[in-house]
């Protein structure tokens, strides 16, 4: 079955960096676009970034510049490098894929930006 497992979250000070990873299995990773979403307390889940099978990327205007997503076909893993973090980046971050006509989500990883 499809599995998405995020890791790498934690507590970081404003201006700091974190690298999230999402290890995947159970679907054809090389042919699927991968997405990163986040959900802050009391807010709706929002799209942060996406990366196509051909490594074309797109980002929310809120994170364009400091955030970079990448993928490794051999490892079936996608990463989200987050630099210059701000308090408003505090959220649970999820990876997502639409595969086999269904949306799949990981369990999420908490990112807290606080001094």
Backbone as CSV, one residue per row, in Angstrom:
resi,resn,N_x,N_y,N_z,CA_x,CA_y,CA_z,C_x,C_y,C_z
1,UNK,0.832,-1.181,0.000,0.000,0.000,0.000,0.878,1.246,0.000
2,UNK,0.266,2.367,-0.357,1.010,3.613,-0.412,1.363,4.078,1.002
3,UNK,2.625,4.437,1.171,3.083,4.980,2.457,3.933,6.211,2.213
4,UNK,3.678,7.228,3.013,4.453,8.463,2.999,4.863,8.727,4.437
5,UNK,6.153,8.828,4.687,6.645,9.026,6.050,7.547,10.249,6.098
6,UNK,7.030,11.306,6.736,7.808,12.534,6.882,8.691,12.469,8.123
7,UNK,9.798,13.172,8.053,10.675,13.309,9.211,11.479,14.592,9.065
8,UNK,12.115,14.981,10.164,13.000,16.137,10.119,12.476,17.388,10.789
9,UNK,11.257,17.350,11.273,10.722,18.526,11.948,11.378,18.735,13.302
10,UNK,11.030,19.857,13.919,11.583,20.154,15.233,11.413,21.607,15.581
11,UNK,12.127,22.012,16.621,12.097,23.391,17.103,13.338,24.117,16.592
12,UNK,13.127,25.278,16.031,14.238,26.055,15.491,13.981,27.528,15.766
13,UNK,15.039,28.283,15.927,14.897,29.718,16.159,14.628,30.447,14.840
14,UNK,13.997,31.604,14.917,13.797,32.406,13.693,15.119,32.642,12.976
15,UNK,15.078,32.502,11.665,16.286,32.621,10.869,17.015,31.315,10.656
16,UNK,16.602,30.287,11.374,17.256,28.992,11.261,16.763,28.190,10.072
17,UNK,17.275,26.959,9.984,16.952,26.080,8.863,16.554,24.696,9.353
18,UNK,15.743,24.032,8.559,15.396,22.633,8.770,15.276,21.961,7.416
19,UNK,15.548,20.669,7.397,15.361,19.885,6.182,14.400,18.753,6.480
20,UNK,13.283,18.757,5.802,12.287,17.696,5.947,12.479,16.665,4.849
21,UNK,12.181,15.433,5.172,12.197,14.388,4.154,10.889,13.623,4.189
22,UNK,10.566,13.022,3.059,9.366,12.202,2.938,9.751,10.945,2.169
23,UNK,9.838,9.846,2.900,10.163,8.565,2.296,8.879,7.904,1.830
24,UNK,8.880,7.411,0.603,7.647,6.891,0.029,7.800,5.442,-0.423
25,UNK,6.671,4.766,-0.536,6.639,3.414,-1.078,5.225,3.092,-1.518
26,UNK,5.105,2.059,-2.344,3.778,1.573,-2.709,3.165,2.180,-3.956
27,UNK,3.896,3.063,-4.634,3.391,3.624,-5.878,4.594,3.961,-6.759
28,UNK,4.292,4.359,-7.977,5.358,4.628,-8.937,5.904,6.038,-8.735
29,UNK,6.807,6.156,-7.782,7.364,7.451,-7.434,7.913,8.216,-8.645
30,UNK,8.621,7.568,-9.569,9.239,8.338,-10.667,8.251,9.063,-11.574
31,UNK,6.984,8.663,-11.568,6.043,9.248,-12.521,5.009,10.143,-11.855
32,UNK,5.157,10.392,-10.560,4.160,11.176,-9.842,4.729,12.488,-9.315
33,UNK,3.920,13.542,-9.456,4.256,14.811,-8.830,4.073,14.670,-7.323
34,UNK,4.996,15.222,-6.580,4.933,15.210,-5.119,4.659,16.619,-4.606
35,UNK,3.909,16.681,-3.523,3.481,17.952,-2.967,3.861,18.045,-1.494
36,UNK,4.135,19.271,-1.048,4.289,19.582,0.372,3.175,20.560,0.758
37,UNK,2.502,20.217,1.846,1.483,21.082,2.423,1.870,21.383,3.864
38,UNK,1.220,22.377,4.422,1.374,22.640,5.856,0.051,23.126,6.423
39,UNK,-0.103,22.886,7.717,-1.303,23.332,8.412,-0.902,23.925,9.748
40,UNK,-1.151,25.212,9.883,-0.881,25.906,11.135,-2.108,25.793,12.042
41,UNK,-1.906,25.948,13.334,-3.033,25.842,14.273,-4.158,26.807,13.903
42,UNK,-5.364,26.286,13.808,-6.524,27.108,13.521,-6.655,27.553,12.084
43,UNK,-5.788,27.042,11.219,-5.836,27.458,9.813,-6.046,26.248,8.903
44,UNK,-6.457,26.518,7.679,-6.639,25.428,6.726,-5.289,24.985,6.164
45,UNK,-5.276,23.764,5.701,-4.056,23.220,5.110,-3.769,23.961,3.804
46,UNK,-2.507,24.323,3.586,-2.151,25.071,2.390,-0.985,24.413,1.664
47,UNK,-1.007,24.567,0.346,0.056,24.034,-0.484,1.302,24.899,-0.335
48,UNK,2.427,24.246,-0.131,3.698,24.942,0.047,4.566,24.826,-1.197
49,UNK,4.679,23.592,-1.709,5.591,23.363,-2.837,5.178,22.091,-3.555
50,UNK,5.630,22.002,-4.790,5.437,20.775,-5.534,6.638,20.545,-6.437
51,UNK,6.829,19.271,-6.786,7.928,18.923,-7.686,7.446,17.818,-8.609
52,UNK,7.621,18.032,-9.901,7.154,17.081,-10.898,8.172,15.962,-11.103
53,UNK,7.790,14.921,-11.824,8.756,13.864,-12.133,9.986,14.390,-12.864
54,UNK,9.834,15.448,-13.627,10.959,16.039,-14.339,11.694,17.092,-13.534
55,UNK,11.401,17.171,-12.229,12.074,18.093,-11.305,11.725,19.563,-11.519
56,UNK,10.600,19.827,-12.173,10.095,21.199,-12.208,9.435,21.492,-10.872
57,UNK,9.772,22.633,-10.294,9.261,22.974,-8.975,8.387,24.222,-9.025
58,UNK,7.524,24.332,-8.041,6.692,25.510,-7.884,6.453,25.707,-6.398
59,UNK,6.331,26.963,-5.997,6.237,27.278,-4.571,5.138,28.298,-4.308
60,UNK,4.593,28.207,-3.110,3.707,29.258,-2.636,4.491,30.560,-2.553
61,UNK,3.809,31.670,-2.820,4.486,32.966,-2.712,5.010,33.218,-1.300
62,UNK,4.400,32.565,-0.314,4.820,32.775,1.071,6.205,32.190,1.344
63,UNK,6.612,31.183,0.562,7.870,30.492,0.854,8.870,30.577,-0.277
64,UNK,8.477,31.206,-1.391,9.355,31.257,-2.561,10.651,31.979,-2.183
65,UNK,11.759,31.303,-2.443,13.061,31.850,-2.092,13.707,31.042,-0.989
66,UNK,13.184,31.110,0.246,13.811,30.377,1.346,13.619,28.865,1.298
67,UNK,12.547,28.362,0.648,12.267,26.926,0.630,12.657,26.329,-0.717
68,UNK,13.198,25.116,-0.668,13.570,24.390,-1.882,13.164,22.935,-1.731
69,UNK,12.502,22.404,-2.742,12.152,20.986,-2.714,12.953,20.248,-3.774
70,UNK,13.259,18.986,-3.475,14.021,18.156,-4.397,13.561,16.716,-4.222
71,UNK,13.977,15.845,-5.138,13.564,14.449,-5.068,14.684,13.567,-5.579
72,UNK,14.667,12.333,-5.082,15.639,11.329,-5.491,14.875,10.106,-5.952
73,UNK,14.931,9.838,-7.246,14.171,8.713,-7.805,14.652,7.381,-7.238
74,UNK,15.938,7.229,-7.042,16.487,5.961,-6.564,16.044,5.660,-5.140
75,UNK,15.850,6.726,-4.342,15.466,6.539,-2.941,13.963,6.706,-2.723
76,UNK,13.225,7.075,-3.781,11.788,7.336,-3.646,11.505,8.303,-2.507
77,UNK,12.297,9.346,-2.448,12.232,10.298,-1.335,12.202,11.714,-1.891
78,UNK,11.460,12.555,-1.187,11.396,13.959,-1.530,11.791,14.770,-0.296
79,UNK,12.455,15.892,-0.536,12.931,16.735,0.556,12.371,18.154,0.451
80,UNK,12.305,18.801,1.595,11.960,20.216,1.629,12.990,20.904,2.514
81,UNK,13.863,21.673,1.884,14.855,22.446,2.613,14.265,23.803,2.926
82,UNK,14.233,24.141,4.209,13.609,25.384,4.649,14.657,26.258,5.316
83,UNK,14.936,27.390,4.727,15.919,28.332,5.257,15.232,29.612,5.706
84,UNK,15.948,30.356,6.532,15.452,31.648,6.993,14.028,31.538,7.541
85,UNK,13.819,30.562,8.399,12.488,30.285,8.920,11.974,31.436,9.782
86,UNK,10.672,31.646,9.679,9.989,32.680,10.449,8.943,32.038,11.342
87,UNK,8.501,32.776,12.340,7.507,32.215,13.268,6.242,31.788,12.523
88,UNK,5.897,32.499,11.469,4.688,32.140,10.722,4.831,30.864,9.896
89,UNK,6.025,30.291,9.863,6.216,28.993,9.215,5.889,27.838,10.151
90,UNK,5.577,28.138,11.395,5.196,27.106,12.347,3.944,26.392,11.878
91,UNK,4.025,25.072,11.754,2.912,24.276,11.237,3.293,22.807,11.262
92,UNK,2.304,21.966,11.004,2.584,20.566,10.698,2.741,20.478,9.179
93,UNK,3.837,19.864,8.756,4.140,19.765,7.332,3.861,18.336,6.856
94,UNK,3.195,18.246,5.718,2.786,16.962,5.157,3.290,16.828,3.723
95,UNK,3.659,15.626,3.350,3.841,15.363,1.927,2.595,14.650,1.408
96,UNK,2.416,14.752,0.113,1.164,14.309,-0.504,1.441,13.839,-1.923
97,UNK,0.654,12.845,-2.337,0.738,12.372,-3.717,-0.650,11.956,-4.173
98,UNK,-0.919,12.189,-5.443,-2.127,11.668,-6.059,-1.690,10.488,-6.915
99,UNK,-2.012,9.285,-6.457,-1.567,8.081,-7.135,-2.700,7.069,-7.153
100,UNK,-2.781,6.337,-8.253,-3.825,5.317,-8.370,-5.201,5.904,-8.079
101,UNK,-5.417,7.130,-8.545,-6.708,7.821,-8.448,-7.112,8.154,-7.023
102,UNK,-6.143,8.253,-6.129,-6.433,8.645,-4.752,-5.373,9.607,-4.245
103,UNK,-5.770,10.445,-3.281,-4.818,11.288,-2.581,-4.304,10.544,-1.354
104,UNK,-3.012,10.637,-1.145,-2.400,10.016,0.025,-1.608,11.069,0.782
105,UNK,-1.655,10.948,2.107,-0.965,11.880,2.990,-0.064,11.132,3.947
106,UNK,1.027,11.765,4.306,1.827,11.246,5.396,1.211,11.649,6.727
107,UNK,1.880,11.261,7.812,1.359,11.572,9.149,1.697,12.990,9.579
108,UNK,2.612,13.612,8.850,3.004,14.978,9.158,4.168,15.051,10.130
109,UNK,4.875,16.169,10.067,5.966,16.427,10.994,5.865,17.873,11.468
110,UNK,5.991,18.064,12.772,5.795,19.382,13.365,7.045,20.235,13.204
111,UNK,6.838,21.444,12.717,7.901,22.444,12.645,7.473,23.626,13.512
112,UNK,8.297,23.952,14.479,8.013,25.073,15.374,9.167,26.062,15.292
113,UNK,8.833,27.286,14.935,9.838,28.344,14.834,9.569,29.332,15.963
114,UNK,10.485,29.358,16.912,10.274,30.179,18.096,11.611,30.506,18.741
115,UNK,11.665,31.690,19.342,12.864,32.055,20.077,12.726,31.691,21.551
